[in-house]
């Protein structure tokens, strides 16, 4: 009977790991609310702001700069906040970021009252830049907390959270376009800014505080790894593609197919809906089979390239322009982005640990900051350079060039993984077993 008695405690000890603790559940709810509320406020600009900005005297290139300045400030904010997440505190950083973003969203809705021309453009740049720092604070702490609380299921959790990111991206354009058509420029920003403000007390109440120790690790040390550099290039191609579409798609759809702002918002569902559906699937599968992450990124990058090539489509293919083809290619790009984006973050974390970085919130904050900074660099390149190419050449050629960047990212990854097959192994069993014996949160 004694062996049976020995087996019973082992059964009991395994059972709690199958269920989420109260702290994990509350953290997941908090992260979901942050992703949803932040992204819906971010995505409302796409259908109508470029049109409104042109009325205020802004050119296509200037609109790209307004979108791009958000990314520059986000880049700087992500690097700084990712490095100092431990001294500031992850919870404080997240709540402060939400508060700043809500205020800036409301202020942005008042900019139609300022004079057209340089004053309007300057205030757009200032408000968007401050909003970007708040967004960087919220998302950097969100990514780091998610990885800290769920160390063995990072991709699954991030993929699940991307459903709420996708919902924000899905609802933002049609809601923003409908509010704009029905009530004018101010109402979309006022309504969603107030909604974001409600998230502040909610997260103060439900988000647990997590204590952690600082480390002396640096971004430069992380970037000495060739694989990390290639992964950063992949992140760059993802965000630059999204930034390019944010700044140029609405004007192209209006001019080419004579669509209203509301219909442009519906077209953008073709991008965000497949992304939100594909993200949890990619997260679950790549957590269960980590060796597939590298090839999902390769296949996703190649598919993204094909989607951008046919989005216009590129002139040398001599394919007629159709609205249905545009929507289908947006869907292809959305799903391929999920294939590429979800595995990237856990892969960078794995590279950091394999190169001697200590496990903990400090390293996770640094990885989150690096991810956010590179993502922001792409979000600056996409609207600004894409806007210039669109203005000088055409939307079709600009989309094809963007697809070429995605193809190069996939091509370089293939070369690296073929020449370095040993880099695709999982974390050592001893490390994973140690993780499973440790509590997910330090009490």
N, C-alpha and C positions, 0 to 999 in steps of 0.2 A: 504493500500500500504506500510505502514511502516514496517510490518513484512517481506515483500519481500525484502525491502531495507536492513534489518538486515541480511537476509540470503546471499545476494550477496557477501559481504566482506568475509564471512566464506568460500564460494566456492573459492574465489580468494586466500585466505590465505592457503588453502590446496593444491592448484595447484602447487606452486613452489616445494613442497616436493616430488612431483612425478617425477621431473626431476633433473638431476645432475647439479650442478653449474659448472662454468668454472673451478674453482679451484679443484673441485672433479674430473672432467674429466681429467685434467692435472695430478693430483695425481695418478689416476688409470693407465694412460698411463705410467707414470714414474715407478710405482710399477711393471707393467707388463714387462717393459724393463729390470728392475733389475732381476726379477725372471728368465726370459728367458736367458739373457746373462750370469748370474752367474751359472745357472744349466747346460747350454751347455758346459761351460768351465770345470765344475766339473766332468761331466759324460763322457768325452771323454777318460778317463784313463781306464775304465773297460775292453774294448775288447783287448787291446794290451799291456798296461803297465806291468801287471804281467809277460807276456811272455818276454818283453824286459828286465825287472828287473832280471829275471832268467839268461838271457844271461850275465848280469853284475855281476853275482855271488851272487844274493840274493835268499834265500830260501823262501818257502811258508810262513813260520813264519815271516821272515823279510819283505816280501811284505805286510803282515798284519800289521806289525808295521808302515810301511810307510803310509799306509792308515789310521791307527789308530792315528798317531801323529797329523794328520789334525784335528781329532775330539777333542783331548786333548786341543790343542791351541784354537779351536773354543769354547770349554766349558769355558775356562778361559776368553777368549775375550768376550763372550756373557754375563757372569756374571758382568764383570767390565763395559762394555759399556751399558748394560741395566740399571745399577744403575746410570750412569752419562750421560744419553742421553739428559737430559734437559740442564746442563751446556755446554756440547759440541755442542748441536744443532742437531736436527734430520737430517736436510738437509746436514750439513757439514759432519756428520758421514757417511751418505750414499755415498756421492760423494767421500770422502777419501777412503772408503772401496772398491769402484769400481776401483779406481786408483791403489791401492795396489794389488788387485787381478789380474788386467790386467798385471802389471809388473811381478808378480810372475809366471803367466801362460807362459809368454814369456821366462822367465829364466828357467822354468822347461823344455822347449823344447830344451835347450842347454846342458842339463845334459848328453846326450849321448856322448859328447866330453870329459868328464872327465874320469879318470882311473876307471876301474872296481874294485869292492870290497868295502872296508870301505869308501873310498873317495866318491864314487857314492852314497852309502847308506846315509852317513852323510849329503851330500848336498841335497839329496831328502827330508830328514827329515826337514832340515832348511827351504828350500823354501816352502815346503808344510805347515809348521807351520806358517810362516809369511802370506802366502796366506789365511790360515784359519782365522786369526785375521781380515784381510780385508773382508772376506766373512761374518764373524760374525757382523762386523759393518754395512755392507749393509743390511743383512737380519733382524737384530734386529730393525734397524730404519724403514725398510720396513713394518714389522709386526705392529709396534707401530703406524706408520702413517696411515696404513690402518684402524686399529681399531679406531683411533682418528677421522678420516674424515667420517667414516661410522659406528657410534656407534650402530645403531639399525639393521644393516645388516652385522655384522662381518663375519658370516659363509658364506653368499652369496658372499661377496666380496673376501674372502680368497679362496673360492671354485673356483670362476672365475679366480683368479690369478693363482691358481694351474694348470689351463689349460696351461698357459705359462711355468710354472715349468715343467709340463709334456712334453710340446713341446721341452724344453731344454733337458730333459732326453731322449726323443724319438730321437731327431736329433743328440745328442752328440755321442752315441755309433756308429751308422752307419757312420756318417760323420767322426768321428775320425778313425774308422776302415778302411774306404775307403781311407782317406788321408794317413794313415800309410802304407797301402798296395801299394798305387800309388807313394808316394813321400818320404816315410821314416818317422823316428821318429819325426823330428823337425817341419815339416810343420803343423800338426794339432794344435800344441800349438802356433805357430807363428800366424796363421790365426785367431784362436779364441781369442788369447790374444789381437790382434789388434782390433778385433770386440768389445771386452769388453771395450777397451780404447775409442772407439767411443761413448760409452754410457755415458762417463763422461761429455763432453760438452752438450750432449742432456739433461741430468738431471739437470745440472746447469741452463739451460734455462727454462725448463718446471716445475721443482719441486718448489712448493711454500714454503716459510719459515713459520714455525709455532712456535709462542712463547708460553711458558708454565712455570708454577711455580713448583719448586722442593717441594717434600714432604719428611718426615722423615721415611717413610715406609721401611721395610727391607725384604730381601728374607727369613730370618729365621721366621719372623712372618707369612709369607704366607705358609711356610712349616709346621706350627703347625696344619694346617687343615688336617684331615685324608683324605678327599676327594681329596685334591690337591696332596697328596703323591701318592694315587692310580692312579690319572691321569698322574702323572709324570712317574709311572711305565709303563703305557700304551704307553706314548711317547717313553720311553726307548725301549720297545719291537719293536715298529715301526722302529725306526732308526737302531737298532742293526740288524734287519732282512735285511734292505737295505744294510748296511755296510757289512754284511756277504756275500751277493750276489755279491757286487762290487769286493770283494777280491778273491772269490773262483769260481764263476760261469764260468768265461771264461776258466780257466784251466780245470775244469771238462768237459765242453762242447768240448774242443779241444781233450782231452784225450779219452773221452767216445765215441764221435761221429765223431772224426777226422774232425772237422770244422776249417775253416780259421777265422782270426780275423774279417773279414768283415761279415761273417755269424753269428758270435757270437754277433756282434752289432745288427743284425737284430733280433736275438732271444730275446735280451733285450727289444725290442719293445713290446713283450708280457707282460712285467711288466708295462712299462710306459704308453702305450696307454690306457689300461683300467683305469688306475689311473687318467689320464687327462680327460677322458670322465666322470668318476664317480664323480669327485670332485665338479663341479658346480651343479650337481643334488643333491648331499648330502648337499651342502651349502644352496641351495634354500629351500630344504625340511626342514632342521633342523632349519633354521631361521623362517620359517612359523609355524613349530610345534616344539618349543624348548624342549618339554617334551620327544621327541623321541631321543634326543642326546645320553642319557645314554644307551639306548638299541641298538642304532646303533653301539656304541663303543663295546658293549658286543658281538653282532652278528658278527661284523667285526673282533674282536679278535679271536673268535672261528673259523671263516672261514679262517683267516690267518694261524692258527695252522694246519688246515686240508691241506691247500695248501703246507706248508712246509713238512708235513708228507709224502705227495705223490710226492714231487718234485724229490726226489732221484730215486725211492721211498725208504722208510725205509726198511731195509732188512727183518725184521720179517714178513712183509706182503706178501713176495714172489711174488711181481708183477714185470713182466719183464720191463726192461728199454726201453723206447721209446722216440724219440725226440719230437713227438707230445704231449706226456704226460707232458714232461718238459715245453713246450710252454703253454699248457693249464693251468697248475698249476701256472705258472708265471702270466697269466691273472687273475686267481682267487685271487692270492696274491695282484696284483695291484688294483683290484676293492675293495677288502676287506680293503686295506690300506686307500683308500679314505673314506670308511664308518667309519673308526676309527679316522683318522687324522683330518678331517675337523671339527667335533664337539668338539675336545679336547680344542682348543685354546679359543673359546668363553665360554666354561665351566669353564676354569681356571679364566678368566676375571670375570665371574659371582661370583665365589667363593671369589675372592679378594674384590669385591664390597660388598658382603654380610657380609664380615668380617671387614668392616669399612674402607677399603682403599678408599682414595679420588679418584673421577673420574678425569681423566686427563692424559696427556702425560707421566708424571712421573710414574704412576702406570702401564700404558700400556707398557712403556719401561721395567719396572721391570718384568712384565709377559712375555714379548717377550724375555728378557734375560734369564729368568728361562726356558722357552720353548727351546730356543737355546742351553742352557747348558745341559739340560737333553737329548735333541736330540743328542748332540755331545758325551755325555757319551755313548749312545747306539752305535753311529758310531765308537767309539773306541773299545767297547766290541765286536761288530760284526766281524770286520776284524781280530782283534788280537786273541781273544779266539776261534772264528770260524776257523781261520787259523790253530791254534794249534790242535784243535779237528780234523779238516780235515786231517792234516798231520799224526796224531797219530792213528786215527780210519779210517774215510772215509767221503767223502762229504755227503753221504746218512745219516749217523748218526749225523753229524753236523747240517744238515738241520732239522732233527727230533728234536734235542735238542732246536734249535731255535724256532720251532713250539711249543714246550712245554712252552717256556717263554710267547709266545702270549696267549696260553691257560690259563696260570696262571693269566695273566692280566685280561682276560675276567671273569675268575672265581671269583677273588677278587672283581671286580666291581659288579657282581651279588650279592655277599654276602652283600656288603655295601648298595646297593640300596634297597635290600629287607629289611634290618634292619634299614635303614634311609629313608623311603619313602618321608619324608617332604623335603629332600634336592633337590628333582627334580622339585620344583616349579620354576616359572619364576620370574624375577625381579618384585618387587612390582609395581603395576600400577602407583603409584604416581611418582616413579623414572622414569618409561618409558615415562609418560606424560611430565615430566619435561625435559627429553632428547629431546622429539619431539618439545618442544617450544624453545629450545636453538638452536642457529646456529651451524652447523656442524663444523665450523672453527672459531676460534677467529680472528677477523679482526684486 
